[in-house]
Amino acid sequence: MTTSDNRSRSLGWLALLTGTVAATTFGVVAILVNIFERKQEARTPFVRVVEVDEVSTDPKPWGLNFPQQYEDYLKTVDDEYTDYGGNHALPPSKLEEYPWLKRLFAGYAFSIEYREARGHAHMLADQEVTRRVTEVQQAGACLHCHASIIPTYRRIGMEQLGQEVTAAKLAESFNQEAVMAGFKAVSQQTYEEVHAELEKTPDGVVEAAAGDPHLGNAHPVSCIDCHDPKTMALRVTRPGFLIGIDKLANSDDPVPHLPSIAKWRKAGSKGTYDPNTDATRQELRSFVCGQCHVEYYCANKMTLTFPWSNGLKVEDLEAEWDSTTFPSENADETGEPFYDYVHKETGTKVYKAQHPEFELWSQGIHARAGVSCADCHMPYEKVGATKVSSHWVRSPMTNINKACQTCHKVSEQEIKDRVDLIQHRTSDLIDRAAAAVTEMFDAIIAAREAGASDEQLKPIRDLQRKAMWRLDFIASENSKGFHASQESARILAESIDYSRQAIAGCYQLESEPAAEPAKGDAS
């Protein structure tokens, strides 16, 4: 081999080595640049391109700052169907699927139309067109949860307090004093009156054009209802929850799943328990949901009320309703005992459970383990280098990998089978409780027709109220028992027991002599 050949081979190896080093260097630099960019991206989770403030009820401007979250929020328009509720592209009628509900709600607007719930983006529009609103006079308190209503409460409250009301002042701060005042001022107004007030309140984007339904300032629950527009921190905005959680904190209920309340009590229970200053961030990931997914009174005989002064179990809520009276027009007189509606078939004054997801979740294993609502219904996900909570609020059964398998290291099918088993069993128990309740209705109707007096029927009516309340509590709760399966079974067992006791009471009346007609009654 000649010297020239050796030189050529050396130059070839040198060129290969240089190329390899260059490629390696380029790759390392590219990786470092990518890591740097991702770190910078993680440090700056959003870019504020527009300002949002305390009147920004329209989610679109927020979407400019938080495009990923807004894109997810919009997906709640098209949620797919899941068994037992949670997601529905077209909400089916519960009255058609469960005919016994018509008898349960006889005399109440829910007997006219009652459908499965849809996503957050639908919640105001669905309420505006339901026959429960279009055919029956409803209270404006219903909008406490179905609309982004806090700026309206603030505006009305500022007027009530004699404060200057301008667009700038309205957008300046949360102004909790005014929000509370406005909340109380509209709680006993009609649905149409409060809805009109909603449309008068600026949303920071457009001014409503008279007669144009597409440019109104009324929006469903959106970003501002759970986030501080300045810091983006989670916050509770609903007056009903703020008052209710303070009642709970001042009760004797242990609430082991809410450690901040135990801490507040241990410190002497000073002042008012305020979730926005006292709760942990993990608790707030459930509290913002508990603002609406709860049991409450929302008609117009008194201010909207969360019945949490005794605790969160079904009997605790019932005990508060049992001890509640409606305000009397005469200050010297005791008001009428609380009730939601008069059952048309039996004439009994009864309670109506709303949608007590927060209360039932509070009795379950996930709450006790520190798992929040958002952990399952809005699980964390990676978008680029940023960790975000998905704002596609939906059933975990449509997102098992992110919602469940972070903790449960089993297959998706295994998780789905476990959930299906719990929900099937709960559904079967609901059917049994419903059968017992409807048989109870028939027995009470027969007893009345046989001449039983109201005095004779009073203990039976008390049992009826308890049975209906417990059945409705689980039937109207949207997890079909999953949030607390053993508690759901206990409550439904009690419903069946109370129904059977009432039926037995009616049979006993048959063996008693008919009540004597009161003096002056027609013979």
C-alpha positions as CSV (number, residue, x, y, z in Angstrom):
1,M,0.0,0.0,0.0
2,T,1.4,3.3,-1.0
3,T,1.8,6.4,1.1
4,S,-0.9,8.1,-1.0
5,D,-3.4,5.3,-0.2
6,N,-2.7,5.6,3.5
7,R,-3.2,9.3,3.4
8,S,-6.5,8.9,1.5
9,R,-7.7,6.3,4.1
10,S,-6.7,8.5,7.0
11,L,-8.6,11.4,5.4
12,G,-11.7,9.2,5.0
13,W,-11.6,8.2,8.6
14,L,-11.1,11.8,9.7
15,A,-14.1,12.9,7.6
16,L,-16.2,10.1,9.0
17,L,-15.2,11.0,12.6
18,T,-15.8,14.7,11.9
19,G,-19.3,13.9,10.5
20,T,-20.1,11.7,13.4
21,V,-19.0,14.3,16.0
22,A,-20.9,17.0,14.1
23,A,-24.1,14.9,13.9
24,T,-23.8,13.9,17.6
25,T,-23.2,17.6,18.6
26,F,-26.1,18.7,16.5
27,G,-28.3,16.0,18.1
28,V,-27.3,16.9,21.6
29,V,-27.8,20.6,20.9
30,A,-31.2,19.9,19.4
31,I,-32.2,17.9,22.5
32,L,-30.9,20.6,24.8
33,V,-32.8,23.3,22.9
34,N,-35.9,21.2,23.0
35,I,-35.5,20.6,26.7
36,F,-35.0,24.3,27.2
37,E,-38.1,25.2,25.1
38,R,-40.2,22.7,27.0
39,K,-39.0,24.1,30.4
40,Q,-39.8,27.6,29.2
41,E,-43.2,26.3,28.0
42,A,-43.9,24.7,31.4
43,R,-42.9,27.9,33.2
44,T,-45.3,29.9,31.0
45,P,-48.4,27.8,30.9
46,F,-50.4,30.5,29.2
47,V,-50.0,33.8,27.4
48,R,-52.4,36.5,28.3
49,V,-53.4,37.9,24.9
50,V,-56.7,39.5,26.2
51,E,-57.8,40.8,29.5
52,V,-60.6,39.0,31.4
53,D,-62.3,40.4,34.5
54,E,-65.2,39.9,36.9
55,V,-67.8,40.3,34.2
56,S,-66.2,38.0,31.6
57,T,-69.0,35.4,31.6
58,D,-68.5,34.6,27.9
59,P,-65.9,31.8,27.8
60,K,-64.6,32.9,24.3
61,P,-62.1,35.6,25.6
62,W,-60.8,33.1,28.1
63,G,-60.3,30.7,25.2
64,L,-57.8,33.1,23.6
65,N,-55.6,32.9,26.7
66,F,-56.3,29.2,27.4
67,P,-57.0,27.6,24.0
68,Q,-56.6,24.0,25.1
69,Q,-59.0,24.4,28.0
70,Y,-61.5,26.2,25.9
71,E,-61.3,23.6,23.2
72,D,-62.0,20.9,25.8
73,Y,-64.9,22.9,27.2
74,L,-66.5,23.1,23.8
75,K,-66.4,19.3,23.6
76,T,-69.1,19.1,26.3
77,V,-71.5,20.0,23.5
78,D,-71.0,16.6,21.8
79,D,-70.6,14.1,24.7
80,E,-71.3,10.6,23.6
81,Y,-73.9,8.3,25.3
82,T,-73.0,6.2,28.4
83,D,-75.1,3.8,30.3
84,Y,-77.0,5.3,33.4
85,G,-76.5,8.9,32.4
86,G,-73.4,11.2,32.6
87,N,-73.1,11.8,28.8
88,H,-75.8,12.1,26.2
89,A,-75.7,13.4,22.6
90,L,-79.5,13.6,22.8
91,P,-80.8,13.3,26.4
92,P,-83.5,10.6,26.6
93,S,-86.6,11.1,28.7
94,K,-86.3,9.5,32.2
95,L,-90.1,9.5,32.4
96,E,-90.3,7.2,29.4
97,E,-87.5,4.9,30.6
98,Y,-88.8,4.8,34.2
99,P,-92.6,5.3,34.1
100,W,-92.8,5.1,37.9
101,L,-91.2,8.5,38.1
102,K,-94.5,10.1,36.8
103,R,-96.2,8.7,39.9
104,L,-93.3,9.7,42.2
105,F,-93.4,13.3,41.0
106,A,-97.2,13.6,40.6
107,G,-98.1,17.2,41.3
108,Y,-94.6,18.4,40.6
109,A,-93.1,19.8,37.4
110,F,-90.7,16.9,37.0
111,S,-93.7,14.8,36.1
112,I,-94.1,16.8,32.9
113,E,-90.5,16.5,31.5
114,Y,-87.4,15.0,33.1
115,R,-84.4,14.1,30.9
116,E,-80.9,12.9,31.4
117,A,-78.3,15.7,32.0
118,R,-76.0,16.9,29.2
119,G,-72.7,18.7,29.3
120,H,-72.0,22.2,30.8
121,A,-72.2,23.9,27.5
122,H,-75.9,22.9,27.3
123,M,-77.0,23.6,30.8
124,L,-78.6,27.0,30.3
125,A,-80.2,26.4,26.9
126,D,-81.6,23.0,28.1
127,Q,-83.2,24.7,31.1
128,E,-84.7,27.6,29.0
129,V,-86.6,25.1,26.8
130,T,-87.6,22.4,29.2
131,R,-91.4,22.1,29.6
132,R,-90.8,22.4,33.4
133,V,-90.0,26.1,32.7
134,T,-92.1,26.9,29.7
135,E,-95.3,25.4,31.1
136,V,-94.9,25.9,34.9
137,Q,-93.9,29.0,36.8
138,Q,-90.4,28.4,38.2
139,A,-88.3,30.4,40.6
140,G,-85.3,32.4,39.5
141,A,-83.2,30.6,42.0
142,C,-82.8,27.8,39.4
143,L,-80.4,30.1,37.6
144,H,-78.0,30.0,40.6
145,C,-76.4,27.0,38.9
146,H,-77.5,26.9,35.3
147,A,-76.1,30.3,34.4
148,S,-73.0,32.3,34.9
149,I,-74.9,34.6,37.2
150,I,-72.4,36.1,39.7
151,P,-72.0,39.4,37.9
152,T,-75.8,39.8,37.9
153,Y,-75.9,39.1,41.7
154,R,-73.1,41.7,42.1
155,R,-74.9,44.3,40.0
156,I,-78.2,43.9,41.9
157,G,-76.4,43.8,45.2
158,M,-74.5,47.0,44.5
159,E,-77.8,48.6,43.7
160,Q,-79.3,47.3,46.9
161,L,-76.3,48.6,48.9
162,G,-76.4,52.0,47.3
163,Q,-73.0,51.5,45.6
164,E,-72.1,53.1,42.3
165,V,-72.9,50.7,39.4
166,T,-70.9,51.2,36.3
167,A,-69.3,48.6,33.9
168,A,-65.9,49.4,35.3
169,K,-67.0,49.1,38.9
170,L,-68.8,45.9,38.1
171,A,-65.7,44.4,36.6
172,E,-63.3,45.7,39.3
173,S,-63.6,43.0,42.0
174,F,-65.6,40.0,43.2
175,N,-67.3,42.2,45.9
176,Q,-68.7,39.3,48.0
177,E,-70.9,41.6,50.1
178,A,-72.7,42.8,47.0
179,V,-72.9,39.2,45.5
180,M,-74.5,38.0,48.7
181,A,-77.0,40.9,48.7
182,G,-78.0,40.3,45.1
183,F,-78.3,36.5,45.7
184,K,-80.8,37.1,48.5
185,A,-82.6,39.8,46.5
186,V,-83.5,37.6,43.6
187,S,-84.0,34.3,45.3
188,Q,-87.7,34.7,45.5
189,Q,-88.2,36.3,42.0
190,T,-89.6,34.3,39.1
191,Y,-87.4,32.6,36.5
192,E,-88.4,35.1,33.8
193,E,-87.5,38.1,36.0
194,V,-84.1,36.8,37.0
195,H,-83.4,35.7,33.4
196,A,-84.1,39.2,32.2
197,E,-81.7,40.6,34.8
198,L,-79.0,38.2,33.4
199,E,-79.4,39.7,30.0
200,K,-79.0,43.2,31.4
201,T,-75.6,42.4,32.8
202,P,-72.6,43.1,30.5
203,D,-70.5,40.1,29.7
204,G,-67.5,42.1,28.6
205,V,-67.9,41.2,24.9
206,V,-71.1,42.2,23.3
207,E,-74.1,44.3,24.2
208,A,-77.4,42.6,23.7
209,A,-79.4,43.7,20.7
210,A,-83.1,43.9,21.3
211,G,-84.9,40.9,20.0
212,D,-81.8,39.1,18.8
213,P,-81.5,35.8,20.7
214,H,-77.9,35.3,19.4
215,L,-76.4,38.4,21.1
216,G,-77.7,38.0,24.6
217,N,-75.4,38.4,27.6
218,A,-76.7,35.2,29.4
219,H,-74.2,32.4,29.4
220,P,-74.1,28.9,30.9
221,V,-71.6,28.1,33.7
222,S,-68.1,28.9,32.3
223,C,-64.6,29.8,33.3
224,I,-65.4,32.7,35.7
225,D,-67.5,30.5,37.9
226,C,-64.6,28.5,39.0
227,H,-61.5,30.7,38.4
228,D,-60.2,34.0,39.6
229,P,-59.8,36.1,36.4
230,K,-56.6,37.7,37.7
231,T,-54.7,34.8,39.1
232,M,-56.6,31.9,37.5
233,A,-56.7,30.2,40.9
234,L,-59.7,27.9,41.7
235,R,-62.4,29.6,43.7
236,V,-65.9,29.1,45.0
237,T,-68.3,31.7,43.7
238,R,-71.8,30.4,44.5
239,P,-73.4,32.0,47.6
240,G,-75.4,28.8,48.3
241,F,-72.2,26.8,48.7
242,L,-70.4,29.5,50.7
243,I,-73.2,29.6,53.2
244,G,-73.8,25.8,53.2
245,I,-70.1,24.8,53.7
246,D,-69.9,27.2,56.7
247,K,-72.9,25.5,58.2
248,L,-71.2,22.1,57.6
249,A,-68.0,23.4,59.2
250,N,-70.0,24.5,62.3
251,S,-71.8,21.1,62.6
252,D,-70.6,18.1,64.5
253,D,-70.3,15.9,61.3
254,P,-66.8,14.4,61.3
255,V,-66.2,15.0,57.5
256,P,-62.9,13.1,57.5
257,H,-62.6,13.7,53.7
258,L,-62.3,17.5,54.2
259,P,-59.2,18.0,56.3
260,S,-59.3,21.8,56.2
261,I,-62.6,21.8,58.1
262,A,-61.0,19.6,60.8
263,K,-58.0,22.0,60.9
264,W,-60.4,25.0,61.1
265,R,-62.3,23.5,64.0
266,K,-59.1,22.6,65.8
267,A,-58.0,26.2,65.5
268,G,-61.2,27.3,67.4
269,S,-63.7,27.7,64.6
270,K,-63.1,31.4,64.5
271,G,-65.2,33.6,62.2
272,T,-66.6,32.0,59.1
273,Y,-65.2,29.0,57.3
274,D,-64.3,30.4,53.9
275,P,-63.3,27.7,51.3
276,N,-61.4,30.3,49.3
277,T,-59.0,30.9,52.1
278,D,-59.3,27.8,54.3
279,A,-59.6,24.9,51.9
280,T,-56.7,23.1,50.2
281,R,-56.4,23.2,46.4
282,Q,-57.3,19.5,46.3
283,E,-60.5,20.2,48.2
284,L,-61.3,23.1,45.8
285,R,-61.1,20.6,43.0
286,S,-64.3,19.1,44.5
287,F,-65.8,22.3,46.0
288,V,-66.1,24.0,42.6
289,C,-68.2,21.1,41.5
290,G,-70.1,21.0,44.8
291,Q,-71.4,24.5,44.1
292,C,-74.1,22.9,41.9
293,H,-74.0,19.1,42.0
294,V,-75.8,19.1,45.4
295,E,-79.2,18.9,47.1
296,Y,-80.8,22.3,47.8
297,Y,-84.1,24.2,48.0
298,C,-84.5,26.5,45.0
299,A,-88.2,27.5,44.9
300,N,-89.5,31.0,45.9
301,K,-90.8,30.5,49.4
302,M,-87.4,31.2,50.9
303,T,-83.8,31.9,49.9
304,L,-82.0,29.1,48.1
305,T,-80.7,26.8,50.8
306,F,-78.1,24.0,51.1
307,P,-79.3,21.8,54.1
308,W,-75.9,21.0,55.6
309,S,-76.2,22.2,59.2
310,N,-76.2,18.6,60.5
311,G,-73.9,16.9,58.0
312,L,-74.0,15.4,54.5
313,K,-75.7,12.1,54.9
314,V,-79.3,11.6,53.6
315,E,-80.8,11.6,57.2
316,D,-78.7,14.7,58.1
317,L,-80.2,16.7,55.2
318,E,-83.7,15.3,56.0
319,A,-83.3,16.4,59.6
320,E,-82.7,20.0,58.5
321,W,-85.8,20.0,56.2
322,D,-87.8,18.5,59.1
323,S,-86.9,21.4,61.3
324,T,-87.3,24.1,58.7
325,T,-90.3,26.4,58.4
326,F,-91.1,28.9,55.6
327,P,-90.9,32.6,56.6
328,S,-94.2,33.9,57.8
329,E,-95.7,37.1,56.6
330,N,-96.7,37.8,60.2
331,A,-93.6,38.1,62.4
332,D,-95.7,36.9,65.4
333,E,-96.7,33.6,63.7
334,T,-94.7,30.5,63.0
335,G,-94.3,29.7,59.3
336,E,-95.6,26.7,57.5
337,P,-93.4,23.5,57.8
338,F,-91.1,23.0,54.9
339,Y,-92.0,20.9,51.9
340,D,-91.2,20.8,48.2
341,Y,-94.5,19.7,46.8
342,V,-97.8,18.1,47.6
343,H,-97.9,14.6,46.2
344,K,-101.0,14.7,43.9
345,E,-102.1,11.1,44.4
346,T,-101.9,10.9,48.2
347,G,-102.1,14.5,49.3
348,T,-98.9,14.2,51.3
349,K,-96.4,17.1,51.5
350,V,-93.0,15.6,50.5
351,Y,-89.4,16.5,49.8
352,K,-87.7,16.6,46.3
353,A,-84.0,15.6,46.1
354,Q,-82.2,17.6,43.4
355,H,-78.9,16.0,42.3
356,P,-76.8,15.2,45.4
357,E,-73.6,14.0,43.8
358,F,-71.4,16.0,46.3
359,E,-73.2,14.5,49.3
360,L,-73.1,10.9,48.1
361,W,-69.5,11.2,47.0
362,S,-68.7,12.4,50.5
363,Q,-69.8,9.0,51.9
364,G,-67.7,7.0,49.4
365,I,-64.2,5.4,49.3
366,H,-62.8,7.9,46.7
367,A,-63.6,10.9,48.9
368,R,-62.1,9.2,51.9
369,A,-58.9,8.5,49.9
370,G,-58.6,12.2,48.9
371,V,-59.7,11.7,45.3
372,S,-61.4,14.8,44.1
373,C,-64.3,15.2,41.5
374,A,-61.8,16.7,39.0
375,D,-59.4,13.8,39.4
376,C,-61.9,11.5,37.7
377,H,-64.1,13.9,35.6
378,M,-61.4,16.3,34.6
379,P,-58.2,14.3,34.9
380,Y,-54.7,15.7,34.4
381,E,-53.1,15.3,30.9
382,K,-50.0,16.4,29.2
383,V,-50.3,18.9,26.4
384,G,-46.8,19.5,25.1
385,A,-44.7,20.1,28.2
386,T,-47.6,21.5,30.1
387,K,-49.7,19.5,32.6
388,V,-53.3,20.6,32.5
389,S,-56.6,19.4,33.9
390,S,-58.9,18.4,31.1
391,H,-61.9,20.7,30.8
392,W,-63.8,18.2,28.8
393,V,-66.0,17.4,31.8
394,R,-67.4,14.0,31.2
395,S,-68.0,10.5,32.5
396,P,-64.8,8.7,33.5
397,M,-66.1,5.7,31.5
398,T,-65.3,7.5,28.3
399,N,-61.7,8.3,29.5
400,I,-60.7,5.3,31.6
401,N,-57.0,5.4,30.8
402,K,-56.5,8.9,32.3
403,A,-59.4,9.0,34.7
404,C,-59.0,5.6,36.4
405,Q,-55.8,3.8,35.4
406,T,-53.5,6.4,37.1
407,C,-54.4,4.6,40.3
408,H,-56.1,1.3,39.3
409,K,-53.4,-0.8,37.5
410,V,-55.8,-3.2,35.8
411,S,-57.2,-3.4,32.3
412,E,-59.9,-1.0,31.0
413,Q,-62.3,-3.8,30.6
414,E,-61.8,-4.9,34.3
415,I,-62.5,-1.3,35.4
416,K,-65.6,-1.0,33.2
417,D,-66.9,-4.4,34.5
418,R,-66.5,-3.3,38.1
419,V,-68.4,0.0,37.5
420,D,-71.1,-1.8,35.5
421,L,-71.6,-4.3,38.3
422,I,-72.1,-1.5,40.9
423,Q,-74.5,0.4,38.7
424,H,-76.5,-2.6,37.6
425,R,-76.9,-3.6,41.3
426,T,-77.9,-0.1,42.2
427,S,-80.4,0.1,39.3
428,D,-82.0,-3.2,40.4
429,L,-82.4,-1.8,43.9
430,I,-83.9,1.4,42.6
431,D,-86.5,-0.7,40.7
432,R,-87.3,-2.7,43.9
433,A,-87.6,0.6,45.9
434,A,-89.8,2.1,43.2
435,A,-92.1,-1.0,43.2
436,A,-92.5,-0.7,47.0
437,V,-93.2,3.1,46.7
438,T,-95.8,2.7,44.1
439,E,-97.5,-0.1,46.1
440,M,-97.5,2.3,49.0
441,F,-99.2,5.0,46.9
442,D,-102.0,2.4,46.1
443,A,-102.4,1.4,49.7
444,I,-102.7,5.1,50.9
445,I,-105.2,5.9,48.1
446,A,-107.2,2.8,49.1
447,A,-107.1,3.9,52.8
448,R,-108.3,7.4,52.0
449,E,-111.1,6.1,49.8
450,A,-112.1,3.8,52.7
451,G,-112.6,6.8,54.9
452,A,-109.2,7.1,56.8
453,S,-108.8,10.5,58.4
454,D,-105.8,12.8,58.1
455,E,-105.1,12.2,61.7
456,Q,-105.0,8.4,61.1
457,L,-102.9,8.9,58.0
458,K,-100.3,11.2,59.6
459,P,-97.8,8.5,60.7
460,I,-98.3,6.8,57.3
461,R,-97.6,10.1,55.5
462,D,-94.4,10.5,57.6
463,L,-93.3,7.1,56.4
464,Q,-94.2,8.0,52.8
465,R,-92.1,11.1,53.0
466,K,-89.1,9.2,54.2
467,A,-89.5,6.4,51.6
468,M,-89.9,8.9,48.7
469,W,-87.0,11.1,49.8
470,R,-84.6,8.2,50.0
471,L,-85.6,6.7,46.6
472,D,-85.4,10.1,44.9
473,F,-82.1,10.8,46.6
474,I,-80.4,7.9,44.8
475,A,-82.5,8.0,41.6
476,S,-81.7,11.6,41.0
477,E,-78.0,11.3,41.9
478,N,-76.1,10.9,38.6
479,S,-73.6,8.1,39.4
480,K,-76.2,5.3,39.8
481,G,-74.6,4.4,43.1
482,F,-70.9,4.5,42.0
483,H,-70.0,7.5,44.2
484,A,-70.8,5.4,47.3
485,S,-72.2,2.0,46.5
486,Q,-72.7,0.7,50.1
487,E,-74.3,4.0,51.1
488,S,-76.6,3.9,48.1
489,A,-77.7,0.3,49.0
490,R,-78.3,1.4,52.6
491,I,-80.5,4.3,51.6
492,L,-82.5,2.3,49.1
493,A,-83.0,-0.5,51.7
494,E,-84.4,2.1,54.1
495,S,-86.7,3.4,51.4
496,I,-88.1,-0.1,50.8
497,D,-88.5,-0.6,54.6
498,Y,-90.4,2.7,55.1
499,S,-92.7,1.9,52.1
500,R,-93.5,-1.5,53.6
501,Q,-94.1,0.0,57.0
502,A,-96.5,2.5,55.4
503,I,-98.3,-0.3,53.6
504,A,-98.6,-2.4,56.8
505,G,-100.0,0.8,58.5
506,C,-102.7,1.1,55.8
507,Y,-103.7,-2.6,56.3
508,Q,-104.0,-2.0,60.0
509,L,-106.4,0.9,59.3
510,E,-108.7,-1.4,57.4
511,S,-109.4,-3.3,60.6
512,E,-110.2,-0.1,62.5
513,P,-113.6,1.5,62.5
514,A,-114.0,4.4,60.0
515,A,-113.3,7.8,61.5
516,E,-116.3,9.8,62.7
517,P,-117.1,12.8,60.5
518,A,-116.4,16.1,62.2
519,K,-119.3,18.1,63.4
520,G,-120.9,20.2,60.7
521,D,-119.7,17.7,58.0
522,A,-122.3,16.5,55.5
523,S,-123.5,13.0,56.5
